[in-house]
Each structure stands twice: as C-alpha cells, then as structure tokens.
Amino acid sequence: MTITVKPLDAPLGAELSGVDVRNITPEDAKAIFDAYIKYHVVVVHGPVIDDAELVAFGKCFGEIEEARFKSPLTTRNDIMVISNIREDGKLLGSLPDGEMAFHFDRIHQKKPCRGAALHAIEIPSEGGDTCFANMVMAYETLPDAMKQRLQGLTALNAFTYGSTQPGMKDDAEKGPHAHHPVVRTIPQTGKKSLYVSRLMTDRVNGLPPEESRALIDELCDHVEQPRFIYQHKWKVGDIVVWDNRATSHARTDFSDRERRLMKRVTISDDVIPSP
C-alpha cells in the first residue's frame, strides 16, 4: 500500500495513512523519515502494537536509545513508560500526572536526542493532550533586530528528573545540565530553530540575570502563541513522532483519577547542536 502524507491543518505536522507499522519496508522508512524532516511531527493512527514493533517502527528515524528508567510495564530496556498507573501506591512509569511545560527532550545533555515516538495505550477521557510548537517558524517570524541579538548566544539548560514545571527544578548546576546555542541549525535542511524552552532553559550565558530572565520569558511567550502550536488529542493506538530539534512540546492537564499509559522510544542523534 502506498503511504499518503496529508499535512495537518496546523502550523506543523502531517498525518500518514497506508502505513503498516508492523511491516515497514526500506521504501516505507524513507517516505516516513522524509515526512518527519519536512513537517517536524508525523501522526499514524493505528492499532495498539507491542513493544518490539514500536522499537522497529522507531528505527525509521534513527538509532534507539536505552530508557533511563526501567518500568515493570515493559520487559525492554529501550522502552520508556510514561504513566500515572500505580501499584500499592508505587508509580510504574515516569512523568505521571498533570500539565507539563514546554521543553525539548534531553536538552540538558551535551548531545540531545533527535526525536521520539510516543504510542498511546490507555488515555483519559479528556486532557493529557500533547502540544507541539514549531520552533523553526517561531524563529523565522522574530523581528530582524531580535535575530541579530540572538546571534552567537548560548544558554544553560538543566532538568531535575520528574519535574514538569520550572519551579520544580533544583539549582541548575547541581543536576544534569548542558550549554547549547539559543538558535540551532537543523542539519538535514539548514533551517534555524529557536532552542529555548520554559521548563529547561535556565539562563542565557553572558547576560545579567534580570536581562537573561526577561529574554527567555520574551522568547517563550513568542513560541507559545497558538499560531505556532499543534495540539494532538490522543486516540488509543496513535503513534506520534516529533523532531526534537525543530519542535518543543508540552502536555495539558488531566485527571489523576483516570489512567494514562503511553510507551515511547527515544531516537538518538549523532551531532551536537550547532548555530
């Protein structure tokens, strides 16, 4: 079956149809990867698949990283379980409940991941949507004076594992952190992407604290305008894959009285972010 790519009615993203996620040919993998690079987010509606099949599908986009935390809800080391399911009061997954601010995955590491594929197994009746911001478009629409101001700037990015809001983080340099350009280039396209986020960007290097904070807030306010955002409302069986270099993402709130179970594979990158 031929894969059809349908751009979403949104600032980014495309829906793929004709994809047999259990049987990806080399030709399929190229078509899927090309759509991912062009649209930054790809959506596949399908049945719930097993963990091995999710890993195989994730390999369309690159090498799969080992998960940082092992969950009893999977037998594989390369599956990250994102869930609020508890057993005897103990969480069985990561990032369990509620809203999560905009962020880039693993921007607090020297070599952040290229992207991730997230698969919906159980979803709440409402909420728990994932929002994606088009960081390429956000950069392109900045005033020329701001683009000039950002040229050559770097920022400290930090993360406290399990935090979902900026106020939940520890002191930035006490935990995992990394310095990256405020504007990075996407290798496959040469396009520039704004590379700061509400949750993880702690300060802009070389600026006084007040000026740094004001600049980060101004850029995040710009990014989080609805004109740059696609909000994905999950259905069971959905797989959504995002380019972690060209998009930041967030999660809307949902009731902690309903179960949410997502499984994810993380796609590694072979380059360090560069201006």
C-alpha atoms as a printed R data frame, in Angstrom:
    type eleno elety resid chain resno       x      y      z
1   ATOM     1    CA   MET     A     1   0.000  0.000  0.000
2   ATOM     2    CA   THR     A     2   1.292  3.463 -0.879
3   ATOM     3    CA   ILE     A     3   1.928  5.814  2.032
4   ATOM     4    CA   THR     A     4  -0.061  9.039  1.836
5   ATOM     5    CA   VAL     A     5   1.177 12.174  3.581
6   ATOM     6    CA   LYS     A     6  -1.538 14.682  4.491
7   ATOM     7    CA   PRO     A     7  -0.401 17.965  6.088
8   ATOM     8    CA   LEU     A     8  -2.391 18.810  9.205
9   ATOM     9    CA   ASP     A     9  -4.494 21.954  9.392
10  ATOM    10    CA   ALA     A    10  -1.929 23.315 11.826
11  ATOM    11    CA   PRO     A    11   1.415 25.164 11.867
12  ATOM    12    CA   LEU     A    12   3.263 21.839 11.664
13  ATOM    13    CA   GLY     A    13   2.673 18.133 11.345
14  ATOM    14    CA   ALA     A    14   1.367 15.570  8.869
15  ATOM    15    CA   GLU     A    15  -0.875 12.528  9.118
16  ATOM    16    CA   LEU     A    16   0.386  9.360  7.452
17  ATOM    17    CA   SER     A    17  -2.007  6.771  6.056
18  ATOM    18    CA   GLY     A    18  -1.255  3.482  4.351
19  ATOM    19    CA   VAL     A    19   1.410  2.672  6.973
20  ATOM    20    CA   ASP     A    20   1.628 -0.901  8.221
21  ATOM    21    CA   VAL     A    21   3.625 -0.218 11.370
22  ATOM    22    CA   ARG     A    22   4.193 -3.955 11.832
23  ATOM    23    CA   ASN     A    23   5.849 -4.329  8.439
24  ATOM    24    CA   ILE     A    24   7.989 -1.342  7.440
25  ATOM    25    CA   THR     A    25   9.888 -1.745  4.176
26  ATOM    26    CA   PRO     A    26  13.030  0.301  3.380
27  ATOM    27    CA   GLU     A    27  10.941  2.357  0.940
28  ATOM    28    CA   ASP     A    28   8.345  2.981  3.665
29  ATOM    29    CA   ALA     A    29  11.057  4.020  6.116
30  ATOM    30    CA   LYS     A    30  12.441  6.607  3.680
31  ATOM    31    CA   ALA     A    31   8.994  8.068  2.949
32  ATOM    32    CA   ILE     A    32   8.206  8.283  6.671
33  ATOM    33    CA   PHE     A    33  11.554  9.879  7.514
34  ATOM    34    CA   ASP     A    34  11.238 12.420  4.686
35  ATOM    35    CA   ALA     A    35   7.803 13.458  6.000
36  ATOM    36    CA   TYR     A    36   9.253 13.765  9.504
37  ATOM    37    CA   ILE     A    37  12.001 16.102  8.329
38  ATOM    38    CA   LYS     A    38   9.608 18.218  6.257
39  ATOM    39    CA   TYR     A    39   6.716 18.515  8.743
40  ATOM    40    CA   HIS     A    40   8.545 18.090 12.113
41  ATOM    41    CA   VAL     A    41   5.728 15.894 13.509
42  ATOM    42    CA   VAL     A    42   4.129 12.793 11.959
43  ATOM    43    CA   VAL     A    43   0.967 11.094 13.179
44  ATOM    44    CA   VAL     A    44  -0.030  7.491 12.492
45  ATOM    45    CA   HIS     A    45  -3.459  6.205 13.603
46  ATOM    46    CA   GLY     A    46  -3.413  2.508 14.146
47  ATOM    47    CA   PRO     A    47  -3.913 -0.411 16.456
48  ATOM    48    CA   VAL     A    48  -2.030 -0.873 19.697
49  ATOM    49    CA   ILE     A    49   1.246 -2.617 18.883
50  ATOM    50    CA   ASP     A    50   3.691 -4.465 21.093
51  ATOM    51    CA   ASP     A    51   6.966 -3.083 22.384
52  ATOM    52    CA   ALA     A    52   9.169 -4.829 19.817
53  ATOM    53    CA   GLU     A    53   7.018 -3.452 16.992
54  ATOM    54    CA   LEU     A    54   7.242  0.062 18.425
55  ATOM    55    CA   VAL     A    55  11.033 -0.197 18.563
56  ATOM    56    CA   ALA     A    56  11.155 -1.457 14.969
57  ATOM    57    CA   PHE     A    57   8.990  1.454 13.821
58  ATOM    58    CA   GLY     A    58  11.136  3.922 15.763
59  ATOM    59    CA   LYS     A    59  14.188  2.776 13.816
60  ATOM    60    CA   CYS     A    60  12.773  4.539 10.736
61  ATOM    61    CA   PHE     A    61  14.099  7.715 12.354
62  ATOM    62    CA   GLY     A    62  17.485  6.595 13.708
63  ATOM    63    CA   GLU     A    63  19.095  4.547 16.441
64  ATOM    64    CA   ILE     A    64  17.044  3.878 19.566
65  ATOM    65    CA   GLU     A    65  18.424  4.895 22.960
66  ATOM    66    CA   GLU     A    66  18.171  2.881 26.133
67  ATOM    67    CA   ALA     A    67  15.498  4.179 28.524
68  ATOM    68    CA   ARG     A    68  16.794  5.886 31.663
69  ATOM    69    CA   PHE     A    69  14.275  4.258 33.999
70  ATOM    70    CA   LYS     A    70  13.073  0.678 33.778
71  ATOM    71    CA   SER     A    71   9.353  0.100 34.297
72  ATOM    72    CA   PRO     A    72   7.691 -3.195 35.239
73  ATOM    73    CA   LEU     A    73   5.194 -2.431 32.456
74  ATOM    74    CA   THR     A    74   7.775 -3.419 29.827
75  ATOM    75    CA   THR     A    75  10.451 -6.087 29.546
76  ATOM    76    CA   ARG     A    76  12.624 -3.953 27.232
77  ATOM    77    CA   ASN     A    77  15.423 -1.559 28.132
78  ATOM    78    CA   ASP     A    78  14.644  0.682 25.148
79  ATOM    79    CA   ILE     A    79  11.013  1.444 26.045
80  ATOM    80    CA   MET     A    80  10.211  4.435 28.266
81  ATOM    81    CA   VAL     A    81   6.877  4.098 30.045
82  ATOM    82    CA   ILE     A    82   5.038  7.368 30.696
83  ATOM    83    CA   SER     A    83   2.145  6.611 33.004
84  ATOM    84    CA   ASN     A    84   0.284  7.510 36.190
85  ATOM    85    CA   ILE     A    85  -0.560  3.857 36.934
86  ATOM    86    CA   ARG     A    86   0.361  2.897 40.480
87  ATOM    87    CA   GLU     A    87   0.644 -0.455 42.219
88  ATOM    88    CA   ASP     A    88   0.458 -0.461 46.015
89  ATOM    89    CA   GLY     A    89   0.953  3.298 45.829
90  ATOM    90    CA   LYS     A    90   4.158  2.988 43.788
91  ATOM    91    CA   LEU     A    91   4.421  4.579 40.344
92  ATOM    92    CA   LEU     A    92   5.049  2.170 37.476
93  ATOM    93    CA   GLY     A    93   6.034  4.857 34.950
94  ATOM    94    CA   SER     A    94   7.593  8.302 34.579
95  ATOM    95    CA   LEU     A    95   6.084 11.826 34.383
96  ATOM    96    CA   PRO     A    96   2.775 10.599 35.778
97  ATOM    97    CA   ASP     A    97   0.246 13.359 36.335
98  ATOM    98    CA   GLY     A    98  -0.947 16.691 35.082
99  ATOM    99    CA   GLU     A    99   0.289 19.536 32.959
100 ATOM   100    CA   MET     A   100   3.897 19.735 31.711
101 ATOM   101    CA   ALA     A   101   5.520 22.943 30.474
102 ATOM   102    CA   PHE     A   102   7.113 23.300 27.034
103 ATOM   103    CA   HIS     A   103  10.505 21.616 26.746
104 ATOM   104    CA   PHE     A   104  12.970 19.815 24.482
105 ATOM   105    CA   ASP     A   105  13.819 16.244 25.405
106 ATOM   106    CA   ARG     A   106  17.321 15.877 26.824
107 ATOM   107    CA   ILE     A   107  18.396 19.440 26.025
108 ATOM   108    CA   HIS     A   108  20.153 19.225 29.405
109 ATOM   109    CA   GLN     A   109  22.640 16.770 27.860
110 ATOM   110    CA   LYS     A   110  25.624 17.507 25.625
111 ATOM   111    CA   LYS     A   111  24.084 15.527 22.764
112 ATOM   112    CA   PRO     A   112  20.261 15.772 22.961
113 ATOM   113    CA   CYS     A   113  18.135 13.173 21.210
114 ATOM   114    CA   ARG     A   114  16.927 13.636 17.630
115 ATOM   115    CA   GLY     A   115  13.334 12.821 18.438
116 ATOM   116    CA   ALA     A   116  10.899 10.372 19.956
117 ATOM   117    CA   ALA     A   117   7.947  8.179 19.019
118 ATOM   118    CA   LEU     A   118   5.101  8.062 21.544
119 ATOM   119    CA   HIS     A   119   2.376  5.390 21.432
120 ATOM   120    CA   ALA     A   120  -0.992  5.647 23.206
121 ATOM   121    CA   ILE     A   121  -2.119  2.527 25.071
122 ATOM   122    CA   GLU     A   122  -4.607  3.988 27.589
123 ATOM   123    CA   ILE     A   123  -5.804  7.594 27.626
124 ATOM   124    CA   PRO     A   124  -8.044  9.655 29.928
125 ATOM   125    CA   SER     A   125 -11.488 10.701 28.744
126 ATOM   126    CA   GLU     A   126 -10.240 14.262 28.348
127 ATOM   127    CA   GLY     A   127  -6.981 16.176 28.704
128 ATOM   128    CA   GLY     A   128  -3.471 14.780 28.509
129 ATOM   129    CA   ASP     A   129  -3.069 16.276 25.017
130 ATOM   130    CA   THR     A   130   0.441 16.839 23.674
131 ATOM   131    CA   CYS     A   131   1.167 20.285 22.226
132 ATOM   132    CA   PHE     A   132   3.950 20.837 19.704
133 ATOM   133    CA   ALA     A   133   5.435 24.255 18.916
134 ATOM   134    CA   ASN     A   134   7.058 24.899 15.537
135 ATOM   135    CA   MET     A   135  10.409 26.318 16.622
136 ATOM   136    CA   VAL     A   136  11.577 26.901 13.043
137 ATOM   137    CA   MET     A   137   8.550 29.065 12.302
138 ATOM   138    CA   ALA     A   138   8.916 30.764 15.685
139 ATOM   139    CA   TYR     A   139  12.480 31.762 14.799
140 ATOM   140    CA   GLU     A   140  11.635 32.826 11.251
141 ATOM   141    CA   THR     A   141   8.911 35.198 12.484
142 ATOM   142    CA   LEU     A   142  11.130 37.010 15.009
143 ATOM   143    CA   PRO     A   143  11.943 40.648 14.202
144 ATOM   144    CA   ASP     A   144  15.292 41.087 12.460
145 ATOM   145    CA   ALA     A   145  16.600 43.033 15.452
146 ATOM   146    CA   MET     A   146  15.882 40.058 17.744
147 ATOM   147    CA   LYS     A   147  17.552 37.626 15.325
148 ATOM   148    CA   GLN     A   148  20.636 39.845 15.417
149 ATOM   149    CA   ARG     A   149  20.526 39.949 19.205
150 ATOM   150    CA   LEU     A   150  20.385 36.151 19.456
151 ATOM   151    CA   GLN     A   151  23.287 35.549 17.094
152 ATOM   152    CA   GLY     A   152  26.075 33.721 18.891
153 ATOM   153    CA   LEU     A   153  24.246 33.447 22.231
154 ATOM   154    CA   THR     A   154  24.283 30.218 24.230
155 ATOM   155    CA   ALA     A   155  22.151 29.139 27.181
156 ATOM   156    CA   LEU     A   156  22.379 26.832 30.165
157 ATOM   157    CA   ASN     A   157  19.720 24.117 30.050
158 ATOM   158    CA   ALA     A   158  19.005 21.979 33.093
159 ATOM   159    CA   PHE     A   159  16.499 19.396 34.252
160 ATOM   160    CA   THR     A   160  15.565 17.734 37.506
161 ATOM   161    CA   TYR     A   161  14.205 14.290 36.627
162 ATOM   162    CA   GLY     A   162  10.460 14.095 37.134
163 ATOM   163    CA   SER     A   163   9.849 17.861 37.150
164 ATOM   164    CA   THR     A   164   7.024 19.142 34.981
165 ATOM   165    CA   GLN     A   165   7.126 22.881 35.801
166 ATOM   166    CA   PRO     A   166  10.071 25.316 36.051
167 ATOM   167    CA   GLY     A   167   9.574 25.862 39.782
168 ATOM   168    CA   MET     A   168  10.109 22.152 40.477
169 ATOM   169    CA   LYS     A   169  13.749 22.164 39.370
170 ATOM   170    CA   ASP     A   170  16.766 22.104 41.658
171 ATOM   171    CA   ASP     A   171  19.620 24.549 41.278
172 ATOM   172    CA   ALA     A   172  20.614 24.293 37.593
173 ATOM   173    CA   GLU     A   173  24.241 23.246 38.001
174 ATOM   174    CA   LYS     A   174  23.592 20.709 40.765
175 ATOM   175    CA   GLY     A   175  21.994 18.274 38.338
176 ATOM   176    CA   PRO     A   176  22.384 17.314 34.672
177 ATOM   177    CA   HIS     A   177  22.935 20.417 32.529
178 ATOM   178    CA   ALA     A   178  24.395 21.482 29.201
179 ATOM   179    CA   HIS     A   179  25.141 24.653 27.259
180 ATOM   180    CA   HIS     A   180  23.655 24.975 23.768
181 ATOM   181    CA   PRO     A   181  23.088 27.692 21.148
182 ATOM   182    CA   VAL     A   182  19.937 29.768 21.632
183 ATOM   183    CA   VAL     A   183  19.378 29.245 17.887
184 ATOM   184    CA   ARG     A   184  20.461 25.945 16.325
185 ATOM   185    CA   THR     A   185  20.614 24.663 12.754
186 ATOM   186    CA   ILE     A   186  18.803 21.523 11.557
187 ATOM   187    CA   PRO     A   187  21.458 19.521  9.655
188 ATOM   188    CA   GLN     A   188  19.158 17.971  7.021
189 ATOM   189    CA   THR     A   189  17.540 21.268  5.981
190 ATOM   190    CA   GLY     A   190  19.910 24.045  7.050
191 ATOM   191    CA   LYS     A   191  16.953 25.824  8.688
192 ATOM   192    CA   LYS     A   192  17.374 27.594 12.003
193 ATOM   193    CA   SER     A   193  15.325 26.665 15.062
194 ATOM   194    CA   LEU     A   194  14.810 28.606 18.270
195 ATOM   195    CA   TYR     A   195  16.281 26.428 21.013
196 ATOM   196    CA   VAL     A   196  14.965 27.644 24.371
197 ATOM   197    CA   SER     A   197  12.108 26.333 26.495
198 ATOM   198    CA   ARG     A   198  10.023 27.314 29.502
199 ATOM   199    CA   LEU     A   199  10.872 24.220 31.534
200 ATOM   200    CA   MET     A   200  14.562 23.678 30.893
201 ATOM   201    CA   THR     A   201  16.351 26.863 29.786
202 ATOM   202    CA   ASP     A   202  17.800 28.305 32.968
203 ATOM   203    CA   ARG     A   203  19.803 31.321 31.781
204 ATOM   204    CA   VAL     A   204  21.364 32.948 28.731
205 ATOM   205    CA   ASN     A   205  25.122 32.963 29.182
206 ATOM   206    CA   GLY     A   206  26.897 36.288 29.408
207 ATOM   207    CA   LEU     A   207  23.828 38.348 30.299
208 ATOM   208    CA   PRO     A   208  22.945 39.857 33.695
209 ATOM   209    CA   PRO     A   209  20.354 37.685 35.496
210 ATOM   210    CA   GLU     A   210  17.456 40.128 35.016
211 ATOM   211    CA   GLU     A   211  18.172 40.588 31.316
212 ATOM   212    CA   SER     A   212  18.618 36.846 30.826
213 ATOM   213    CA   ARG     A   213  15.294 36.047 32.522
214 ATOM   214    CA   ALA     A   214  13.470 38.741 30.564
215 ATOM   215    CA   LEU     A   215  14.869 37.447 27.266
216 ATOM   216    CA   ILE     A   216  13.934 33.812 27.995
217 ATOM   217    CA   ASP     A   217  10.409 34.852 29.017
218 ATOM   218    CA   GLU     A   218  10.017 37.003 25.894
219 ATOM   219    CA   LEU     A   219  11.118 34.178 23.606
220 ATOM   220    CA   CYS     A   220   8.929 31.599 25.374
221 ATOM   221    CA   ASP     A   221   5.913 33.907 25.228
222 ATOM   222    CA   HIS     A   222   6.536 34.248 21.484
223 ATOM   223    CA   VAL     A   223   6.883 30.493 20.945
224 ATOM   224    CA   GLU     A   224   3.762 29.587 22.916
225 ATOM   225    CA   GLN     A   225   1.364 31.620 20.770
226 ATOM   226    CA   PRO     A   226  -1.408 29.462 19.238
227 ATOM   227    CA   ARG     A   227  -0.232 30.332 15.717
228 ATOM   228    CA   PHE     A   228   2.837 28.115 16.220
229 ATOM   229    CA   ILE     A   229   1.179 25.171 18.010
230 ATOM   230    CA   TYR     A   230  -0.433 21.882 17.055
231 ATOM   231    CA   GLN     A   231  -2.370 20.238 19.896
232 ATOM   232    CA   HIS     A   232  -2.697 16.481 19.462
233 ATOM   233    CA   LYS     A   233  -5.767 14.879 21.013
234 ATOM   234    CA   TRP     A   234  -4.829 11.260 21.513
235 ATOM   235    CA   LYS     A   235  -6.724  8.188 20.392
236 ATOM   236    CA   VAL     A   236  -5.792  4.698 21.520
237 ATOM   237    CA   GLY     A   237  -3.313  3.256 19.014
238 ATOM   238    CA   ASP     A   238  -1.901  6.606 17.877
239 ATOM   239    CA   ILE     A   239   1.828  6.934 17.304
240 ATOM   240    CA   VAL     A   240   3.209 10.470 17.155
241 ATOM   241    CA   VAL     A   241   6.829 11.125 16.245
242 ATOM   242    CA   TRP     A   242   8.440 14.535 16.671
243 ATOM   243    CA   ASP     A   243  11.682 16.179 15.612
244 ATOM   244    CA   ASN     A   244  13.210 17.279 18.900
245 ATOM   245    CA   ARG     A   245  15.419 19.808 17.123
246 ATOM   246    CA   ALA     A   246  12.614 21.666 15.342
247 ATOM   247    CA   THR     A   247   9.831 21.414 17.937
248 ATOM   248    CA   SER     A   248   9.318 21.843 21.648
249 ATOM   249    CA   HIS     A   249   6.394 20.111 23.320
250 ATOM   250    CA   ALA     A   250   4.133 20.287 26.364
251 ATOM   251    CA   ARG     A   251   1.258 18.357 27.959
252 ATOM   252    CA   THR     A   252  -2.154 19.588 29.050
253 ATOM   253    CA   ASP     A   253  -3.637 18.731 32.423
254 ATOM   254    CA   PHE     A   254  -5.792 15.651 33.034
255 ATOM   255    CA   SER     A   255  -7.490 13.975 35.955
256 ATOM   256    CA   ASP     A   256  -5.305 11.880 38.242
257 ATOM   257    CA   ARG     A   257  -8.349  9.647 38.778
258 ATOM   258    CA   GLU     A   258  -8.043  8.239 35.242
259 ATOM   259    CA   ARG     A   259  -5.321  6.002 33.893
260 ATOM   260    CA   ARG     A   260  -2.906  7.174 31.234
261 ATOM   261    CA   LEU     A   261  -0.400  4.758 29.709
262 ATOM   262    CA   MET     A   262   1.983  5.766 26.909
263 ATOM   263    CA   LYS     A   263   5.060  3.970 25.637
264 ATOM   264    CA   ARG     A   264   7.913  5.781 23.978
265 ATOM   265    CA   VAL     A   265  11.126  5.117 22.121
266 ATOM   266    CA   THR     A   266  13.804  7.803 22.059
267 ATOM   267    CA   ILE     A   267  15.767  8.392 18.841
268 ATOM   268    CA   SER     A   268  19.416  9.278 19.358
269 ATOM   269    CA   ASP     A   269  21.299 11.934 17.407
270 ATOM   270    CA   ASP     A   270  24.864 11.809 16.141
271 ATOM   271    CA   VAL     A   271  25.577 15.556 16.296
272 ATOM   272    CA   ILE     A   272  25.892 18.185 18.994
273 ATOM   273    CA   PRO     A   273  23.645 21.248 18.429
274 ATOM   274    CA   SER     A   274  25.422 23.981 16.487
275 ATOM   275    CA   PRO     A   275  24.420 27.527 15.460
